[in-house]
Amino acid sequence: MKNRLNTAVRVLAVAAAMAMATGASAQSAGTWMVKAGVNKITPHVDSGDISAPALPNTKADVKADTKPILTFAYMITDNISAEMILGVPYKHELVGDGSIKGTGKLGTAEALPPTAFIQYRFFQPNAMIRPYVGAGLTYAYFQKEKGSGQMTALLDPGGKPVTYRLDNKLAGSLVVGSTLAINERWFADVAVVKTFLKTKAKFSTGQTQSITLDPLAVSVSIGYNFTL
């Protein structure tokens, strides 16, 4: 048992040494980083009721979507970086919830959420593993909102097809992530972003609905370090 414990301690010591090892990556002041990967956005919805006239407790939920992302970062100092996350629009399904749960798809909407962060990166610039945390802003731009026949049946039975719009919003975001050096230039990256986002749906019937989305995004990327 004692030998096993000593072996485990040695393994942990080696792992810690690798994490702090120098010569693995070059994320020092003045370095640019570009990352390409995939990102899954999962809204954590707290829906308000659709305003009258509507069934009591008429709520909505929003499904997740996954898309490619492209990220640019610049090391301002050896430990502080500025980062911008870009990508293509995410297409989310809106479904019934509350008293209309199970009614199916109410519509779709595309969301484009460019996000900018200021981050603090731990350890030395050439450490093999560099965890980071950060805070920033996300601009949620909504487009191509489309209502379904089910939405019309619920809000204006027998009437014209119901359309809706979502208000664009600026929201705060937090990020936790880490890079793992593959060699001096290439690295892998994983990040989790929490955005605190509330918007409002405005329907062609004149009704409205406040929706807290608060999405959680998880991304996995491959990156490259370079200097200009």
N, C-alpha and C positions, 0 to 999 in steps of 0.2 A: 504493500500500500504506500509505504514511504517513497519507494522508488518511482511509483506511478505519479505521486504528487510532485516529486522533484522534476520528473519529465514534463508534466503539465506546466510547471512554473517556467521551465526552460523554453517551451514552445511559446508561451505567452510573452516571454522576454524577447524572443526572436521576432515575433509578430510586431511588438511595439517598436523594436529597433528598425524593422523594415518600414513601418509607417513614418518614422522620423528620418529615414535614410536620406542622405544627400545625393545629388547627381542624378535623380530620377526624373525630375520635371523642372521646367523653367518658368514658373508663374511669378516672376519678379516684376518690380515697377517698370512700366513702359511696355509690358508684354500685351499683345492682343490674343484673344482666344475666339475661335469660331466653333460652334457645335451644331451637329445635325442629329435629329433623333425623332422619337415618337412621343406623343403626349396624350394622356387620357384625362379628360375633364369630366368630373362627376358632380353635378349640382346636389347640394344638400338643402332641399327646398322646404321652406316654411311659407305656405301659401295663405293669403287672405281669401276672403269670400268675394265672389263676383257681386258687384253692387246690384241692387234691385232694378228691374224685376228678375229674380232668379231663385231657384230652389235654395233653401237655407243650407249652409255648409257646402256650397259649390266651390270646390277648390281644384287646384291643378298640381301636377307633378311634372318633372322634366328629366328626360333620360340622358345618359352619358354618351359621349362620342370621343373617338380617338383620331388624331390627325398628326401629320409630320410637323416638326417645328425647326426653326433656324434661330440660333442664339449668337449674339456678338457680345463680347466682354472686353474690358480694358482694365489692366492693373494700374490703379492710380498710385498706390504704394505697394510694398511687398505683401501687405495684408488686406488692403481695401481695394475693391473692384466696383466698377459700374457695369451693369449688364442690361441688355435689351433682348426680349424674347419676341420673335415674330413668327407668323405662320399663315396658314390658310384658314378660311372660316370653318367653324365647327357647326355641324347640323344637328340640332336637338329636337326630339319629339316631345310635344306637350300631350299629356294624358290626363284623364279625369282622376280626381281624388276627392276625399271627403264623401259627401252624399252621392257623388257621381262616379265613385271609384269603380273600375271595371267597365266603364263605357267605351274604353279604347282611345284611339288617337284623336285629339282635338285639333291638332295642327302641328306645324313645324316652324322653326326659326333658325336662322344662321347667326352665329355670334363670332365676331372677330375681336380678340382681347389682347392687343399689344400691351406688354408689361415691361416696366423699367425698374431696376433694383439698384440699391447701394448695398454691397455685401462686405462682411468681414470673413476672411479666410484664415483658418488656424494653421499653425505650424510654419515651418520655413518655406520659402518659395520653391525649393527643390525637394520637398518632402514627397514621398511616394503617395501618401494619402493626405488630402487636404479637405477636411470638413468645412462647411461655410454656413452662415446664417445671413439673412438680409431682410430689408423692408423696402417697399416701393409702392408704385401706383399702377393700376390696370385701368385702361379705358375700354369699357364694354360697348362695342358698336354692334347693334342688331340690324339685320337686313333680311329681306325675302321672307317675311312672316306670312304664313299661309294657313288659313283656317280650313278645317275639314267639313264634310257634310254633317258629321256628328256635332260639331260646334254650332252649326246653323240650327240643327234640330233642337239643341238645348236652349239657345239664346233667342232664336227668332223662328219658331216652327212655321213652315209654310212660306216664309219670307225670302228675301234676297240672300244670297250667300254672305255669311258674316265674315268680315275681315278684321284684322287687329294690328296694332303696332306696339312695340316695346320701347320704352324710353332708354336712350343711351345714357350711360352713367360712368363717372370716374369713381374708382373704389380703391381702398387700401389693400395691399397684399403682403404676406410674409412668406419667406422661403427658407427651407432647410435642405441641405444637400451635401454632396461630397464628390471630389474627383479622385480617380485612381490612375496614376501614371502608367502608361504602357511602355513608353520610352521617353527620351528628352522632349519630343515634340507631340506625340499622340497621347491622349488620355480618354478614359471612360468617365461618364458623369451620370449621377442619379440625383433627382431633385423632387421635392414635394412643395407645392405652392398652395397656400390657403388665401382665398380672396373673399372679402366681406362686401357682398354686392346685393343691393336691393333695387328693384325696378318696378315699373307699373305697366300693366297691359291696358291698352285703350281700344275698345271694340267699336265697330261701326254702328252698333246699336245704341251707343252712348254710355254703355256700362264700362266700369273699370275694375281692375283687380291688382292689388299690391302683392308682389312676390319677392320674398327673400330667397336668393339663389345660393349664396355662400359656397361656391364651387371649390372642390379639392382637385388639384391637378398633380399627376404623377408622370414624370418623364424619365426616359433613358436615352442617353446620347453618346456619340463619339465626337471628340474634340481635337483641335490642333492649335498649338501655341506658335506664335511668330512675332517678330518685331519688324517695324517699318524703318 
